[in-house]
Amino acid sequence: MQSHLAPPHHAPDDPRQLLRQLYDAAVRRALPLHNTAAHLPPPPKGRTVVIGAGKAGGAMAQAVEALWPADAPLSGLVVTRYGHTPPRLAGLPERIEVVEAAHPVPDEAGLAAAQRILGLVQGLTADDLVLCLISGGGSALLTLPADGLSLADKQRINRQLLESGAHIGEMNTVRKHLSRIKGGRLAAACAPARVVTLTISDVPGDDVSVIASGPTVADASTCADALAILHRYGIAVPEAVHQALSSGALETPKPGDARLAGHAVHLIATPQQSLQAAAEAARAMGLNAYILSDEIEGESREVGKVLGAMARSTALGRSAFEAPCAILSGGETTVTVRPRAEGQPKGRGGRAGEFCLGLAQALGGQAGVWALAADTDGIDGVEDNAGAFVAPDTLARAAAQGLKVSDHLDRNDAYGYFSALGDLVVTGPTHTNVNDFRALLVR
């Protein structure tokens, strides 16, 4: 935990505006153009091929194009999520192709992009450099099913994992072993060229083997681990694939694999850095700022209840935190989708919205507490919002419309609840991704 009270500057009177400024500070710190130059290797004797995948892929490619020497060869292909290619910088020549595909469930466009990327790194020499740009979302965007697995199989398995409550490490262990490109396989395919990976972390603990399922990083997990996770969540795979996992035929490159020798990985932006940027912004407004952790995991609604209790005790002067303050946290929570009653409409919403439902319920209208929770990529789940706001009058305004938090939690419908209140946070794609951002303001 970190705390300082900066010399007071004028903070916005509107708590929503203040919280949005903290979110914007966090996102700004993670933008690729601000973070790439220090990690770029010098041009090699041979070619430089740029490949990559993730929600920040388009922005990362543009950063490389802007920073790479104009007279040095540069080409390649990067895949990002539909709608996440940023506007092109004025006068910047296009040297890296950017294509779009589906997230969080893969599609044919992602499959085609993965096949093309694997083709681009064939036949390279030791004089060549592969620059790999990886950010969150790359697992779905870079999809190349293992032998015996169809795209439809991968889509079903992905969907079931997303709805199971499995955490990101578990999901990516399965994805690595059901792929021909993840879990270090892409790096192995680049041999004998040197691979330098620049990555933006969206996972708790910044484990580079988990980010986008580590396509260029050795994988310590095993086929047995993947099988155990599939069994734990009751997810079936074709019999031939089950046998291949059982026999270890789908094993990934392991630490010490000679094909990955001499490769480098650089984290260019992390959740902790973004939380620190938000904390600095809060202190500049005269608030105490406390960073709980950038690694908080668990069911979104339950995390909301825990942080709600923390904020209530702070507002009542019963905690170690001193108001006025901003309580900041990140990580990757999960949502277990509840079974629907017959005839009940399908709920909408993602992790951030469900956190806000749990938070609002726990706060119970507590005076002096406001909150914003949003995904730093600008998209909460598969909706068009980044997250939601919670205010002291949230429950009262909802009750006036006949809305109950418990009903919306029962059907995982955070979007419907906060949309009706006008409390969705809508940013559009931010072109980066350092996971969940949560800020509680206690005055």
N, C-alpha and C positions, 0 to 999 in steps of 0.2 A: 504494500500500500504506500502511496506517496501523497504528501500534502504540503502545500505552501499557500500562503495568502499573499498575492501580489499587491503592490500599491493599487488602490481602487481606480478603475477607469469606469466610464459610464457603460453599464450593461443595458441591453434592450429592455424596455418595460414589459414587452410581451414575452412571456416564457417560451412560447412556441418559436418565436424568432430567435431567441437565445439558443434554444436547443438545436434548431436547424443550423445555426452558425457553428456549433460544436461538431455536428455531423459533417458539415462542409469542410471544416478544418481537417477532420480525420481523412476524408476522401482526398483532399488536395495533397496531403502528405504522401499518398500512395500512387499518385499519377506517374506513369512510366517516364514521361519526358523529364521529370525532376530527378529521377533516380537511376538512369541507365548509364550515363557517361562514365562514372567511376568504375564500372564493372566490365566495360567492353575490352576485349583483348585486341592487340594490334592485328592488322590484316596479315594473313599468312602468305607464304610463297605462292601457293596455288589459289584455288577458288574459295569463296565463302558462300556457303549455302545456308539460308535462314529457313528454319522450320518451326512450327509451334502450334499451340492450341490453348484456348481459354477465353474467358469473357474479356480479358484485357488484351487479347492477342492483336487486335487491330491497332490499338494505341501503342503497344510495345513495338510492333513492326514499324510504325511511323517514327517512333523515337530512334530506332536503329537507322532508318533511312536518313533522318536529320543529322545524326551524329557520325555516321560512317564516312570516311574520306571519299570525296566525289570521284577520285581517280582510281579507287580500288574496286575490283569486281564484287558485285553483290546481287544475289538473286534468291528466290525461294518462294515458299507458300506457307501461309498461316491460316488456321481456321478459328473463327469466333462465332458467338451466338447470333442468331438472326436479330438484326437491328442494333448490333453492338459495334459496327464499324464506325469510328469517329469521322467527323468532317475532315477532309484533307487539308493539311496546313498549306497555306498559299505559297505557290512556287516550288513545292517539294516534289521532285520527280518520283514516280512510282517505280520502285525496283523490286519490291516484294509483293506478290499477289496475296490478297486477303479474300477468303471465301467464307460463307456463312452456313451454319447448320443448326440442328435442333439441340436444345438443352431444356430440362434435365434428362429427357428420354431421347436416345439417339435416333437418327433417321438416315435415309439413303445418301443425303448430301454429306453427312459426317463420314459415312463409310467410304464414299468416293474420295473425299479429301484425305483420309488416312491412307488409302491405297496410293494416291498420288505422292504423298509425303514419303512413304516407304520407297517408292520408285525413285524419288529425287536423290536419295542417299546411296543408291547402288553405284558401284564402280568408282568410288572416291579413292584418293591416294593419301599417303601420310603427309603430303604437302597441303592438303585441303583442311578447311575449318568448317565445322557445322555449328552454327549458332542456334540454339534451341530456346524459344521463348514460351515459357509455361506459366499459366495462371489458373485459378480455380475455374471449374467448369470443363477443363480439358478432358476429364474422364468420359463424359458423354459426347463431346465434340470430336474426339479422336477414337473412333470405334472401328475395330477390325476383329470380328469374332474369331475365336479359336476354331480349328477344324471340328466339324460335327455340330456346330452351333450356327443357327441362322440369325439374321438381323432381327426377325420377329422374336426369337428366343431371347436375344439380348435385351430387346425392348421390354419384354415381359419381366425378365429378371430385374432389370433396372427399376421398373415401376414398383415391383414388389419390395425391393430393398428400400426404396424411398418411403414407402408406406409402412414399413415394418418397425420403425423406431431404431434401426441399426445406426450406430455412429459412423462417421466418415471413414475412420480407419478400417472398420469391418467391411463397409461397402467397397472400398478400394482394394482390399485384399481379394475379394471375390472378383472384382473387375480385372485385376492384374492377371489372374490365372485363367480367365476366360477370354483372353485377348492375344492377338499376334503382334501387338505393338506396345503394350504397356509393360510396367514392371521391369524396365531396363532393356526390353527387347529392341526398342528403337535405337538406342545407343549402340547395341551390339551390331545392328544392321549397318551402322555408319563406319565400322572398322574398315581400313586402318586410319581413317581421318580422326583428328582430335575433335572432341565435342565440348563446347562450353555452354552450359545451361544458365540462363537468367530466369529467375522465378519470382513471382509475387505470391506470398503465402496466404492461403485462406484456411489453414487447418490449425487446430490447437497444437501448440508445441513446435510449429514450423518444421515438421518432419518432411524433408524434401522428397522422401520416398512415397509419401502419401499424397502430396499436391498433384492433382490430375493423374493420380495412380502412377507417378514416377516413371514416365516412359524412357527417361535417360539415366535413371538411377538404379543401382543394384537393389534387389529386393530380398529382405531377410525372411519374409513370410513364406509359407509353404502351401503346397496343394492340400495338405491335411488341414491347415488352418482354414482355407477357403471352404473345404467340405464341411467342417465343423460349423462355420457360420451359416452356410446354406441349410444345414440340418436344424440349427438353433431357431431359425426364423421360418422353417417349413417351406422353403423355396426349392422347387424341383428343377432338375436339369435333364436333358436327354440322356438315356442310358449310356450311350457311347462316351459322352462327356464325363458322366459320373465315373465310368471305368478309367478314363484317362486321368482324372484327378486322383482316383484311388491308387493308381500305379505310379503316379508322379510324372507321367508323360507330359503334363502341361506345366512343368516347373519353370520358374523364371530365372534369369541370370542372378547369381548370388554375389555378395561382397567378395572381392578378390578375383572376380572373373577377369581374365587377361584382356578380353575385348573392351573392357571399360577402363583400362589402365590409362593414367594421364589425363583423364577427363576432369572438368572443373564445374562446380555448381555455385552460383552466387545468389543469395537472397537480396533482391533489390528493394523490396517493400514488405513490411510485416504488420500484423495487427497491433503489436505493442507500440511500434513507431507511430501509428495513427492515433492510438489512445493517448500517447504522450503529446501529440500535436493538439488534440482536443483539450487535454488538461492545461496546456500552456494558454490556449485561447480562453478557457474558463478563468484562469488566474489573472489574465489581462483585464477581465471584466470585474475583478475584485471578489471572485468566489474562491473558496477552498476547493481543491480538486483532489479526488481520491480515485485511484485506479485499482479496482478489485483484482482483476486478472484478465488476460487475453485468452484464457484457455477454458472458459466455463462451458461445460457440456451438460446434457441431461434433457429431460422433457421440457419443452418450451414453457408450458403452462406452470410447471413446478418451479422452474427457475424464476418465473415471474412472481410466484408467491413468496419465494425466499427474498428476492430483492425488494418486494413490496413491504415485507416485515422490517427489513433493514431501513427503508425510507421512512416508514411510520415511526420507528423508534428514534430516528434522527430528528424528525419534525417535532417530536415530543421531548427532545433534549435528553434522551436516554441511551444514546450510543456514543461510540468513540469518535464519530464524525461530527464536525462542528458546522452548523448552518450559519450563513448561506453557503451552500456547496453544490458541486456536481459530483455524482457518484457514477463512474464510468466502468464499463466492462465490455469484453468481446468474447469470441469463441464460436462454437457451432453447436447450437442446441438442435433437438430433433422433435419431430411431430409424429406420433403414432396415430394414424387415421382410424377413427372409430367406425365400427359397423353402422350402416344406416338403417333406420326403421323403414319398412315398406312405405313407399310413396313420399318419403322425406327427400327434399331437394339436396343435391350434392353441395357440400360446403366449399367455400373458396378461401384461400389464404395460405400464408407460409409461416415460417418460424417466428419472424418478428411480430406478426399480427397475433399469433397465438400466445406469445410471451406477453403482449400487451393486455390480452384478455385475462390471463392469470394475474397479472400485476394489478389491473383495475379491480378485480375481485378481492385481492388481498388488501389493497389500500382502503377499500370501502368508503371512498369519498374523502379521504384524509385531506384536511386543509394544508396548503403550503407545499404540495408535492405535484410536480409535473414530470412527464417522461416522454422520451422519443426512443423507439427501437426501430432499426432499419438495417437492411442488408447494404453493405458498401458498394455492391455492384448496381444498385438502383432497382433491383427486382426481387420481391419477396416471393419465393417459390416460382409460380408460373403466372403471376398476376402482373398488372401494370403499375403497381405501387411498390415503393421500397420498404414501407413499414407503416407505422401508425403513431399517433400522439395519445397520451393519457393525461387528463387534467382532473382537478378536484371535483369538477361537476360532470365528469363523464357518465357516471352511473345515473345521476339525476336526469340528464338530458336523454339518456337511453330509455329510462323508465317512462319518460313522457311520451316516447314513441312506442311503448309496449315491448321494448327489447330487454331480454335478460341475458346476462353474461353466461349463465349456466347452460341455457339453450344453445347458444352459439358455440360454446366449448364442446357440447355433446355431439355437434355435427361438424366440428372443425371449420367454423364459418366466421373467422375473424374479419375477413374482407367485408362481408355483409354488415356486420356490426359497426365497424368504423366508417364504412362508406356512408351509411345512413346518418352518421353524426357529422360528416364532413371532416373527419379526423384522419384520413389516410395521408401518408407522406408520399408524395409523387415527385420523383426527381428525373425520371427517364434514365437510360443507361449512363453510368458514370465513367465507363471505360477503364475501370480498375476493379479489384475485388480482394479485400482483406477481411472478408467474413462479416459476422454480425457486429453491429455497433449499438450499444445501449447507453443512454445517458439519463440519469434521474436528477432533477433539479429540486433541491429542498431549500425553501426560503423561510 
